[in-house]
Amino acid sequence: MRPDSRQIRLLLDLRRGGVTDKRVLAAIERVPRELFVPEPFRDKAHDDVALPIGHHQTVSRPLVVARMTQALDAGERMKVLEIGTGSGYQAAVLARLCRRLYTIERHRDLLAAAEGRFRGLRIGNITTRAGDGSRGWPEQAPFERILVTAAAADVPPVLIDQLAVGGVMVVPIGAGGDERDQRLSRVRRTEEGAETDDLGPIRFVSLVDEDARR
């Protein structure tokens, strides 16, 4: 299906925003964002804005999704972990780019709705789990790529442990303070530890550690 004028405008906005990876742009084009937002906001689905999905969560701006996906650089043979399924939009984009995507969401009704969207779009390479994403998915580790869609106070050591040597994690850093101070980080695991690159400002809700709330 050819993109309509709103999709074309959005893709041009993404390119102007620094997204140059053709695989990422093609994946964004193929995923109908309007299916991942509540009915009252569907007229804004092709605008570069975050939209509410309930439980004080949002579906991220397309530019944020594209930036994070580009930074992750997931290959078609890779196993990827996503922390925070939300509406499922980011997962649907990632699933177009990797072999198998594992995604965790703590809000069961959000996860159930996302699972329905995956079925409707016939996306068959996503495995879901309801639970505490801050713990990762140790039974399926190691992962070549990990994407965190909530801001952590620091690079989560539990998730670093689940990253393969040479693997990459993309995570917003700066939870607990001013959201305007958050930075997007790309972490590469090495034999000696981890190397981190700062990819610029970002804004996300905080990553919740269920143990820390008790």
C-alpha positions in Angstrom: 0.0 0.0 0.0 1.4 3.4 -1.0 1.9 6.0 1.8 -0.6 8.8 1.9 0.3 12.5 2.1 0.4 12.4 5.9 2.7 9.4 6.0 5.0 11.1 3.4 5.1 14.2 5.5 6.0 12.2 8.6 8.8 10.3 6.8 10.2 13.7 5.6 10.1 15.0 9.1 12.0 11.9 10.3 14.7 12.4 7.7 15.0 16.1 8.7 15.3 14.9 12.3 18.4 12.8 11.5 16.9 9.4 10.7 18.8 8.2 7.6 18.6 4.4 8.0 16.4 3.2 5.1 15.5 0.0 6.9 14.1 2.0 9.9 12.2 4.4 7.6 10.7 1.4 5.7 9.6 -0.2 9.0 8.0 3.0 10.2 6.2 3.3 6.9 4.9 -0.3 7.1 3.5 0.0 10.6 0.1 1.8 10.8 0.5 4.0 13.9 -3.2 4.8 13.9 -3.9 1.2 15.1 -1.7 1.8 18.2 -3.5 4.9 19.6 -6.9 5.4 21.1 -9.8 6.3 18.8 -10.0 10.0 19.9 -6.4 10.6 18.9 -6.3 8.8 15.5 -6.4 12.0 13.5 -3.0 12.8 15.1 -1.5 9.4 14.4 0.8 10.7 11.7 1.9 13.8 13.6 5.2 13.8 15.4 3.7 13.9 18.8 3.4 11.5 21.8 -0.2 10.4 22.5 -1.7 9.0 25.7 -2.6 5.3 25.9 -3.7 5.0 29.5 -2.0 4.3 32.9 -0.1 7.6 32.5 1.8 6.0 29.5 2.2 7.3 26.0 3.0 6.0 22.6 6.2 7.9 21.8 6.7 10.4 19.1 7.6 8.8 15.8 10.9 10.6 15.8 11.8 9.2 19.2 10.9 5.7 18.0 12.9 6.1 14.8 15.9 7.6 16.6 16.0 4.8 19.2 15.5 2.1 16.5 18.3 3.6 14.4 20.6 3.7 17.4 19.9 0.1 18.2 20.9 -1.1 14.8 19.1 -4.4 15.0 19.9 -7.0 12.3 17.6 -9.5 10.8 19.3 -12.5 12.6 19.2 -10.9 16.1 17.3 -11.6 19.2 16.1 -8.4 20.8 14.6 -7.5 24.2 12.2 -4.6 24.7 11.4 -3.2 28.1 8.0 -1.6 28.1 5.6 -2.8 25.4 3.1 0.0 25.9 0.8 0.2 22.9 3.1 -2.2 21.0 4.0 0.4 18.4 7.8 0.3 19.0 7.7 -3.5 19.2 5.9 -3.7 15.8 8.6 -1.5 14.2 11.4 -3.5 15.8 9.8 -6.8 14.8 10.3 -5.8 11.1 14.0 -5.6 11.7 15.0 -8.6 13.8 14.6 -12.4 14.0 12.8 -12.5 17.4 11.6 -9.8 19.7 10.8 -10.4 23.4 8.8 -7.6 25.0 7.8 -7.0 28.7 4.9 -4.8 30.0 3.8 -4.5 33.6 0.3 -3.3 32.8 -1.6 -6.4 31.7 -4.5 -4.6 29.9 -2.0 -2.6 27.8 -0.2 -5.8 27.0 -3.4 -7.6 26.0 -4.3 -4.8 23.7 -0.8 -4.8 22.1 -1.0 -8.6 21.6 -4.3 -8.1 19.8 -2.7 -5.6 17.5 0.2 -7.9 16.7 -2.3 -10.7 15.8 -4.3 -8.3 13.6 -1.1 -7.3 11.8 0.0 -10.9 11.6 3.3 -10.2 13.3 4.5 -13.6 14.4 8.0 -13.0 15.7 7.1 -11.3 19.0 7.0 -13.1 22.4 5.3 -11.2 25.2 5.4 -11.3 29.0 3.5 -9.4 31.7 5.9 -8.4 34.5 8.6 -6.2 35.9 10.8 -5.1 33.0 13.6 -3.9 35.3 14.5 -7.5 35.8 14.8 -8.3 32.1 14.1 -11.8 30.8 17.0 -13.9 32.1 15.6 -17.2 30.8 16.0 -15.9 27.2 19.4 -14.1 27.7 21.7 -13.3 26.2 20.3 -10.7 23.8 22.1 -9.1 20.9 20.1 -5.9 21.4 18.0 -4.4 24.3 15.8 -1.4 24.0 14.4 0.3 27.2 11.4 2.6 26.6 11.4 4.2 30.1 14.0 6.3 31.8 16.4 4.6 34.3 18.4 6.4 37.0 21.5 4.8 35.6 22.5 2.1 33.1 20.7 -1.0 34.6 23.3 -3.6 35.6 20.7 -6.4 35.5 20.1 -5.7 31.8 23.8 -5.3 31.0 24.2 -8.8 32.4 21.6 -10.1 29.9 23.4 -8.4 27.0 25.7 -10.5 24.8 29.3 -9.4 24.5 29.4 -7.0 21.6 25.7 -6.3 22.1 24.0 -2.9 22.3 21.4 -1.5 24.7 19.6 1.8 24.0 18.2 3.4 27.2 17.1 6.8 28.4 19.0 7.9 31.5 17.9 10.4 34.1 14.8 9.0 36.0 13.9 10.6 39.3 14.8 14.2 38.4 13.7 16.7 35.9 12.6 15.0 32.7 14.3 17.7 30.8 17.6 16.4 32.0 17.2 12.9 30.5 19.7 11.7 28.0 19.5 8.9 25.5 22.4 6.5 26.0 23.8 3.7 23.7 25.6 1.1 25.7 27.9 -1.6 24.1 28.9 -4.5 26.2 32.6 -5.4 26.0 34.8 -8.2 27.5 35.9 -5.7 30.1 32.5 -4.1 30.9 30.6 -1.5 28.9 31.1 1.6 26.8 28.5 4.3 26.7 27.7 7.0 24.1 25.5 10.0 24.7 22.9 10.4 21.9 21.4 13.6 23.1 18.3 14.7 25.1 15.1 12.6 25.3 12.0 12.5 27.5 10.3 9.4 28.9 8.4 8.2 31.9 10.5 6.5 34.6 11.4 2.8 34.6 9.7 1.3 37.6 11.5 -1.2 39.8 8.7 -3.1 41.6 11.1 -4.2 44.4 12.0 -0.6 45.1 8.3 0.3 45.5 7.7 -2.1 48.3 
